[in-house]
Amino acid sequence: MTTKKSDIKTEKVNEKISFEKALERLEEIVEEMEGGSLSLDKMIAGFEEGQTLLKFCTQKLNEVEKKIEVLVKKGDKVSTEPFDEKMVDEDTDVSKPDSLF
């Protein structure tokens, strides 16, 4: 049984690959698919690989989101608190922690 190039790359997602590499490959797949020169079989294989990569990237982002802590200035002390996305809205400049309060 022969192994397709896309199968090899999809298998690597299950190994320790970086978020950046997965995102890079996902972008390559999108470019190939938008090019319009792929056969239907290659489009389907690309879609399947893309779905796997998308799931991997989403999982990584969710893991990182759970770890984010916001520095909070309270008087003269700086402490950390768990990230609360309700604290940050579209109008908040997150580059200025004082603007959160």
C-alpha positions as CSV (number, residue, x, y, z in Angstrom):
1,M,0.0,0.0,0.0
2,T,1.4,3.4,-1.0
3,T,1.4,6.3,1.4
4,K,0.2,9.7,0.0
5,K,2.1,12.9,0.7
6,S,-0.9,14.3,2.4
7,D,-1.3,11.2,4.6
8,I,2.3,11.6,5.8
9,K,1.8,15.2,6.7
10,T,-1.5,14.4,8.4
11,E,0.3,11.7,10.5
12,K,2.9,14.3,11.6
13,V,0.1,16.4,13.2
14,N,-0.3,13.6,15.7
15,E,3.5,13.8,16.5
16,K,5.0,16.8,18.2
17,I,4.8,19.5,15.6
18,S,4.6,23.2,16.3
19,F,1.5,25.3,15.9
20,E,3.5,27.5,13.5
21,K,4.3,24.5,11.2
22,A,0.7,23.3,11.3
23,L,-0.5,26.8,10.4
24,E,2.0,27.1,7.6
25,R,0.9,23.8,6.1
26,L,-2.7,24.9,6.4
27,E,-1.9,28.1,4.5
28,E,-0.2,26.0,1.8
29,I,-3.2,23.8,1.4
30,V,-5.5,26.9,1.1
31,E,-3.2,28.3,-1.6
32,E,-3.2,25.0,-3.5
33,M,-7.0,24.7,-3.4
34,E,-7.5,28.3,-4.4
35,G,-5.2,27.8,-7.3
36,G,-7.9,25.8,-9.0
37,S,-5.5,23.3,-10.7
38,L,-6.0,20.4,-8.3
39,S,-8.0,17.3,-9.2
40,L,-11.1,16.4,-7.2
41,D,-9.2,13.7,-5.4
42,K,-6.5,16.1,-4.4
43,M,-9.0,18.7,-3.3
44,I,-10.7,16.1,-1.0
45,A,-7.3,15.0,0.4
46,G,-6.4,18.6,1.0
47,F,-9.7,19.3,2.6
48,E,-9.3,16.3,5.0
49,E,-5.7,17.3,5.9
50,G,-6.9,20.9,6.4
51,Q,-9.6,19.7,8.8
52,T,-7.1,17.8,10.8
53,L,-4.7,20.7,10.9
54,L,-7.5,23.1,11.8
55,K,-8.5,20.9,14.7
56,F,-4.9,20.7,15.9
57,C,-4.5,24.5,15.7
58,T,-7.8,25.2,17.4
59,Q,-6.8,22.8,20.2
60,K,-3.5,24.5,20.7
61,L,-5.1,27.9,20.8
62,N,-7.6,26.7,23.4
63,E,-4.8,25.3,25.5
64,V,-2.9,28.6,25.3
65,E,-6.0,30.7,26.1
66,K,-6.4,28.7,29.3
67,K,-2.8,29.7,30.4
68,I,-3.0,33.4,29.6
69,E,-2.8,35.6,32.7
70,V,-3.4,39.3,32.7
71,L,-1.1,41.5,34.7
72,V,-3.1,43.6,37.0
73,K,-1.9,46.7,38.7
74,K,-3.3,47.2,42.2
75,G,-1.9,50.2,43.9
76,D,1.9,49.7,44.1
77,K,1.6,46.0,43.6
78,V,1.5,44.0,40.4
79,S,-0.2,40.6,40.6
80,T,-1.6,38.1,38.2
81,E,-5.1,36.9,37.7
82,P,-6.6,34.3,35.4
83,F,-7.5,35.6,32.0
84,D,-11.2,36.7,31.7
85,E,-12.2,37.5,28.1
86,K,-15.2,39.4,29.5
87,M,-12.7,42.0,30.7
88,V,-11.5,42.7,27.2
89,D,-13.9,44.1,24.7
90,E,-13.5,45.5,21.2
91,D,-12.8,49.0,22.5
92,T,-10.1,48.0,25.0
93,D,-6.5,48.5,24.1
94,V,-4.8,45.4,25.6
95,S,-1.4,47.0,25.1
96,K,-2.2,49.3,28.0
97,P,-3.2,47.2,31.0
98,D,-4.5,50.3,32.9
99,S,-7.2,50.7,30.2
100,L,-8.8,47.4,31.5
101,F,-10.1,49.2,34.6
